[in-house]
Amino acid sequence: MKLFGTNETAARQRPVPQHIAIIMDGNGRWAKRRGLPRTAGHAAGSEVFRQIATYCRDIGVAYLTVYAFSTENWKRSQEEITAIMGLLKQYLFEALEKMERDRIRLEFFGDLSRLSPELQELAARTREISRKYEGFQANICLNYGGRDEIVRAARTFARQCVEGTATPEALTEEQFGSLLFSGGIPDPDLVIRPSGELRISNFLLWQSAYAEYYVTDVLWPDFTPAELEKAIAAFNSRDRRFGGVKP
């Protein structure tokens, strides 16, 4: 695969983060600047996700987590919500056809019970197929919120304590982390926010405690593998101390 205008040799040889997370922001503004409906921005952003996911797999990233639809996004117009869900349905249908060929695993973070029965079934089918493969995994956050995720994990732990399978005194960060939607995969090394907004927007609040952040003014539908390479270069230039001090 051609690496989208990057130096292919350099792109394959330099270190890459194990886990990249992206807040896919700016679809609406991208469409507005072009005099298009917001739904057109979401369609363009969906195609960019396909490109970036494939690129991440090809350069050796192990996990990609994207913020597709938050618990707060239900406040948007019904037309926009319907368009987003339609794009998700289309993507999952296509993914089911290609997963065996591409060996890309898909996982979903969030409460899927509010999605349509058809979307829930498609998500369940992709999860089932994903279990057969190893390698690159894309995590799609749907009806997801970081605070909601933490509350759900706390409730699960509380039930375990009531049932006698856990005790409050024995709780560790690792044990609590295993109760999150992301339990079992490493925390993100790099969180990217296109669109220039300087906020976390309730995304991976627990998991991103020591992630490196990269913000760009580029809107998500204009985000290319070359832009991703800029983020990776910035990540590789930083001194990650995780709260400690290097001698």
Helices and strands as residue ranges (DSSP letters): H 8-13, E 19-23, H 27-33, H 38-59, E 63-70, G 73-75, H 78-102, E 105-109, G 112-114, H 117-130, E 137-144, H 146-163, G 168-170, H 173-177, E 190-193, E 212-215, G 220-222, H 225-236
